[in-house]
Amino acid sequence: LHSRLCNFHMESKTAKEIAFNKILLDILDQIFDSETILCSSLYFEKGSEQRIHRDGPFFYTSPKNLFVGVWIALEDIKEGTGELIYYPKGHTIPISVNNIIANGGGWNEYTKDIESECKKQNLSLQKNIANKGDVLIWHAELPHGGAAIEHPSQSHKSIVFHYKAKSVPIYGEEVFFKRAPVSKFNVFKYRSHGNRKYIDQGKPFFAKNEY
């Protein structure tokens, strides 16, 4: 059970077929009111155990939040396998990024503030117990993560795709926290799948299940 495999869709025909499912893309086009562009993917064989976080800093669009994450269960998900966890309505809670930056903070302080504010608002942390083929679409600022793995021998096969509206530029954490100028980012090559564009992410690679 490997850690996450980044951008499996760059080599896998099956992953690409899932990513470009017509019904899914029609829904995302409606959400964005724009043609949808595939940015990247993460394939999981086990739960991520990631801390509660928002995707916004890593997929920072201008205007903000013209990005979504899409999680798809590739098998029936069992309890104790590191389920996807999230705070419903947590995307509505404002976090002052400017205050964090002014105090010399960054990603760690941002994620701590997110979870702290969710708890102050008495939001209930939910586990996503899904069946094979279930799809979850989340807002760029939905606080989410991975539950602790209680059964390490049990797989938790799933795939996540990241999409943005075609019309907007997208930047990384350095721009979000104002550590680098906008001009340093948003330089991508694109490939085509049918009549759809997707960012060329090169070769897939394994990465630790953490931020």
Backbone hydrogen bonds in HBPLUS format (Angstrom, degrees):
<---DONOR---> <-ACCEPTOR-->    atom                        ^
c    i                          cat <-CA-CA->   ^        H-A-AA   ^      H-
h    n   atom  resd res      DA  || num        DHA   H-A  angle D-A-AA Bond
n    s   type  num  typ     dist DA aas  dist angle  dist       angle   num
A0207-ALA N   A0004-ARG O   2.97 MM 203  5.67 156.5  2.02 162.3 167.1     1
A0005-LEU N   A0043-TYR O   2.85 MM  38  5.00 163.8  1.88 146.8 152.2     2
A0043-TYR N   A0005-LEU O   2.88 MM  38  5.00 165.4  1.90 139.6 144.4     3
A0006-CYS N   A0205-PHE O   2.74 MM 199  5.32 158.8  1.78 161.1 156.7     4
A0205-PHE N   A0006-CYS O   3.22 MM 199  5.32 147.2  2.33 132.6 142.3     5
A0007-ASN N   A0041-SER O   2.77 MM  34  4.59 176.1  1.77 131.1 132.0     6
A0010-MET N   A0007-ASN O   3.09 MM   3  5.74 164.6  2.11 116.5 121.2     7
A0011-GLU N   A0008-PHE O   3.05 MM   3  5.81 161.1  2.08 122.2 127.0     8
A0012-SER N   A0008-PHE O   2.91 MM   4  5.92 163.6  1.94 156.9 161.4     9
A0016-LYS N   A0012-SER O   3.10 MM   4  6.28 156.0  2.15 142.7 149.4    10
A0017-GLU N   A0013-LYS O   2.92 MM   4  6.19 150.2  2.01 145.9 154.1    11
A0018-ILE N   A0014-THR O   3.06 MM   4  6.39 151.8  2.14 149.4 156.5    12
A0019-ALA N   A0015-ALA O   2.96 MM   4  6.20 163.6  1.98 149.9 154.6    13
A0020-PHE N   A0016-LYS O   2.99 MM   4  6.15 146.6  2.10 147.7 155.5    14
A0021-ASN N   A0018-ILE O   3.19 MM   3  5.22 158.6  2.24 113.8 111.6    15
A0025-LEU N   A0021-ASN O   2.96 MM   4  6.23 168.6  1.98 160.5 163.7    16
A0026-ASP N   A0022-LYS O   2.86 MM   4  6.01 153.0  1.94 150.1 157.6    17
A0027-ILE N   A0023-ILE O   3.10 MM   4  6.36 154.5  2.16 146.7 152.8    18
A0028-LEU N   A0024-LEU O   2.99 MM   4  6.33 161.5  2.03 153.0 158.2    19
A0029-ASP N   A0025-LEU O   2.83 MM   4  5.97 155.3  1.89 147.5 154.2    20
A0030-GLN N   A0026-ASP O   3.18 MM   4  6.40 147.4  2.29 138.2 146.0    21
A0030-GLN N   A0027-ILE O   3.11 MM   3  5.18 120.5  2.48  95.3 109.8    22
A0031-ILE N   A0027-ILE O   2.97 MM   4  6.36 153.4  2.05 147.6 155.5    23
A0032-PHE N   A0028-LEU O   2.90 MM   4  6.10 167.5  1.92 157.6 159.5    24
A0033-ASP N   A0029-ASP O   2.76 MM   4  5.49 127.9  2.03 133.9 148.1    25
A0034-SER N   A0029-ASP O   3.23 MM   5  5.25 143.0  2.37 135.2 144.1    26
A0166-LYS N   A0035-GLU O   2.78 MM 131  5.42 155.5  1.84 173.1 168.4    27
A0037-ILE N   A0164-LYS O   2.83 MM 127  5.34 167.2  1.85 166.0 168.2    28
A0164-LYS N   A0037-ILE O   2.94 MM 127  5.34 156.5  2.00 150.0 157.7    29
A0199-ILE N   A0038-LEU O   3.04 MM 161  6.42 162.4  2.07 172.1 173.9    30
A0039-CYS N   A0162-HIS O   2.69 MM 123  5.37 167.3  1.71 158.7 159.5    31
A0162-HIS N   A0040-SER O   2.94 MM 122  5.32 159.2  1.98 152.4 150.3    32
A0042-LEU N   A0160-VAL O   2.82 MM 118  5.05 149.2  1.91 143.5 149.8    33
A0160-VAL N   A0042-LEU O   2.78 MM 118  5.05 162.2  1.81 149.4 155.7    34
A0044-PHE N   A0158-SER O   2.82 MM 114  5.25 178.9  1.82 160.4 160.7    35
A0158-SER N   A0044-PHE O   3.05 MM 114  5.25 154.2  2.12 137.6 143.3    36
A0156-HIS N   A0045-GLU O   2.88 MM 111  5.30 164.5  1.91 123.2 126.5    37
A0146-GLY N   A0050-GLN O   2.87 MM  96  4.75 168.9  1.88 131.7 132.4    38
A0053-HIS N   A0144-HIS O   2.83 MM  91  5.53 149.8  1.92 140.8 147.6    39
A0144-HIS N   A0053-HIS O   2.94 MM  91  5.53 158.1  1.99 150.3 153.9    40
A0058-PHE N   A0055-ASP O   2.96 MM   3  5.66 134.3  2.18 123.6 135.1    41
A0059-PHE N   A0055-ASP O   3.11 MM   4  6.21 136.4  2.31 150.4 160.6    42
A0059-PHE N   A0056-GLY O   3.27 MM   3  5.12 135.2  2.48  96.0 108.1    43
A0060-TYR N   A0171-TYR O   3.10 MM 111  4.96 154.1  2.17 137.0 137.1    44
A0171-TYR N   A0060-TYR O   2.79 MM 111  4.96 153.4  1.86 130.1 139.1    45
A0165-ALA N   A0066-LEU O   3.18 MM  99  5.79 149.4  2.28 147.1 146.2    46
A0068-VAL N   A0163-TYR O   3.03 MM  95  5.55 154.3  2.10 143.5 149.4    47
A0163-TYR N   A0068-VAL O   3.07 MM  95  5.55 172.4  2.08 165.3 167.6    48
A0069-GLY N   A0138-TRP O   3.20 MM  69  5.34 158.6  2.24 143.5 149.4    49
A0138-TRP N   A0069-GLY O   2.88 MM  69  5.34 165.7  1.90 154.0 158.5    50
A0070-VAL N   A0161-PHE O   2.86 MM  91  5.15 152.0  1.94 156.0 161.1    51
A0161-PHE N   A0070-VAL O   2.81 MM  91  5.15 156.1  1.87 145.3 153.1    52
A0071-TRP N   A0136-LEU O   2.82 MM  65  5.09 162.6  1.85 154.3 157.2    53
A0136-LEU N   A0071-TRP O   2.83 MM  65  5.09 161.9  1.86 153.4 158.7    54
A0072-ILE N   A0159-ILE O   2.90 MM  87  5.41 152.0  1.98 152.4 161.7    55
A0159-ILE N   A0072-ILE O   3.04 MM  87  5.41 155.6  2.10 148.0 155.8    56
A0073-ALA N   A0134-ASP O   3.07 MM  61  5.52 159.6  2.11 153.6 160.1    57
A0133-GLY N   A0073-ALA O   2.82 MM  60  5.28 171.3  1.83 138.7 141.8    58
A0074-LEU N   A0157-LYS O   2.94 MM  83  5.27 157.5  1.99 135.8 136.7    59
A0077-ILE N   A0130-ALA O   2.86 MM  53  5.34 168.9  1.88 154.6 158.2    60
A0150-GLU N   A0080-GLY O   2.71 MM  70  4.66 143.1  1.84 124.2 136.8    61
A0151-HIS N   A0080-GLY O   2.92 MM  71  5.69 143.5  2.06 161.2 153.0    62
A0147-ALA N   A0083-GLU O   2.79 MM  64  5.22 172.1  1.80 156.9 159.4    63
A0128-ASN N   A0084-LEU O   2.82 MM  44  5.36 152.3  1.89 165.9 172.2    64
A0085-ILE N   A0145-GLY O   3.00 MM  60  5.31 169.2  2.01 131.0 134.0    65
A0145-GLY N   A0085-ILE O   2.86 MM  60  5.31 148.0  1.96 148.0 150.2    66
A0086-TYR N   A0126-GLN O   2.96 MM  40  5.37 148.2  2.06 142.2 151.8    67
A0126-GLN N   A0086-TYR O   2.81 MM  40  5.37 177.8  1.81 162.0 162.2    68
A0087-TYR N   A0143-PRO O   3.05 MM  56  5.71 153.0  2.12 156.4 159.5    69
A0090-GLY N   A0087-TYR O   2.89 MM   3  5.17 154.3  1.96 135.5 136.0    70
A0092-THR N   A0089-LYS O   3.11 MM   3  5.75 165.6  2.14 116.9 121.5    71
A0093-ILE N   A0090-GLY O   3.31 MM   3  5.61 165.8  2.33 109.4 113.6    72
A0100-ILE N   A0096-SER O   3.30 MM   4  6.64 156.3  2.36 142.6 148.7    73
A0101-ILE N   A0097-VAL O   2.89 MM   4  6.18 163.0  1.92 156.7 160.9    74
A0102-ALA N   A0098-ASN O   2.86 MM   4  6.02 159.3  1.91 147.1 153.3    75
A0103-ASN N   A0099-ASN O   3.08 MM   4  6.26 138.1  2.27 140.9 150.7    76
A0103-ASN N   A0100-ILE O   3.23 MM   3  5.27 131.1  2.49  95.2 107.7    77
A0105-GLY N   A0100-ILE O   2.80 MM   5  5.01 150.8  1.88 162.2 152.2    78
A0104-GLY N   A0101-ILE O   2.94 MM   3  5.09 158.3  1.99 111.4 114.3    79
A0110-TYR N   A0106-GLY O   2.94 MM   4  6.05 156.9  1.99 156.4 164.1    80
A0111-THR N   A0107-TRP O   2.94 MM   4  6.17 165.5  1.96 160.1 161.9    81
A0112-LYS N   A0108-ASN O   3.06 MM   4  6.23 156.8  2.11 145.5 152.3    82
A0113-ASP N   A0109-GLU O   2.97 MM   4  6.14 158.0  2.02 146.9 152.5    83
A0114-ILE N   A0110-TYR O   3.04 MM   4  6.31 151.8  2.12 146.1 153.9    84
A0115-GLU N   A0111-THR O   3.17 MM   4  6.45 171.0  2.18 154.7 154.3    85
A0116-SER N   A0112-LYS O   2.97 MM   4  6.06 161.4  2.00 149.4 155.5    86
A0117-GLU N   A0113-ASP O   2.91 MM   4  5.98 162.0  1.94 149.1 153.2    87
A0118-CYS N   A0114-ILE O   3.02 MM   4  6.24 154.9  2.08 149.4 156.6    88
A0119-LYS N   A0115-GLU O   3.07 MM   4  6.28 155.5  2.13 148.2 154.0    89
A0120-LYS N   A0116-SER O   2.97 MM   4  6.25 152.3  2.05 145.0 153.4    90
A0121-GLN N   A0117-GLU O   3.00 MM   4  6.18 144.8  2.12 143.5 152.0    91
A0123-LEU N   A0118-CYS O   3.05 MM   5  5.53 169.5  2.06 165.4 162.0    92
A0122-ASN N   A0119-LYS O   2.98 MM   3  4.92 157.2  2.03 103.9 109.5    93
A0134-ASP N   A0131-ASN O   2.91 MM   3  5.62 161.9  1.94 147.9 148.9    94
A0142-LEU N   A0139-HIS O   3.07 MM   3  5.29 170.3  2.08 118.2 118.3    95
A0154-GLN N   A0151-HIS O   3.03 MM   3  5.66 163.7  2.06 122.9 128.2    96
A0168-VAL N   A0165-ALA O   3.36 MM   3  5.93 172.6  2.36 118.6 120.8    97
A0175-VAL N   A0172-GLY O   3.18 MM   3  5.73 130.5  2.44 111.6 122.0    98
A0176-PHE N   A0172-GLY O   3.16 MM   4  6.44 164.7  2.18 151.5 156.3    99
A0177-PHE N   A0173-GLU O   2.97 MM   4  6.16 160.6  2.01 156.9 159.4   100
A0179-ARG N   A0174-GLU O   2.66 MM   5  4.97 156.8  1.71 164.9 164.9   101
A0178-LYS N   A0175-VAL O   2.95 MM   3  4.70 158.2  2.00 102.8 107.8   102
A0184-LYS N   A0181-PRO O   3.12 MM   3  5.80 165.2  2.14 119.0 123.4   103
A0185-PHE N   A0182-VAL O   3.06 MM   3  5.82 171.0  2.07 127.5 130.3   104
A0200-ASP N   A0189-LYS O   2.82 MM  11  5.43 178.6  1.82 142.4 142.4   105
A0191-ARG N   A0198-TYR O   2.82 MM   7  5.43 164.3  1.85 162.5 167.6   106
A0198-TYR N   A0191-ARG O   2.93 MM   7  5.43 150.6  2.02 145.2 148.0   107
A0193-HIS N   A0196-ARG O   2.78 MM   3  5.20 158.1  1.83 148.7 155.6   108
A0196-ARG N   A0193-HIS O   3.06 MM   3  5.20 161.7  2.10 120.6 125.1   109
A0210-GLU N   A0208-LYS O   2.85 MM   2  5.55 134.1  2.06 105.9  91.7   110
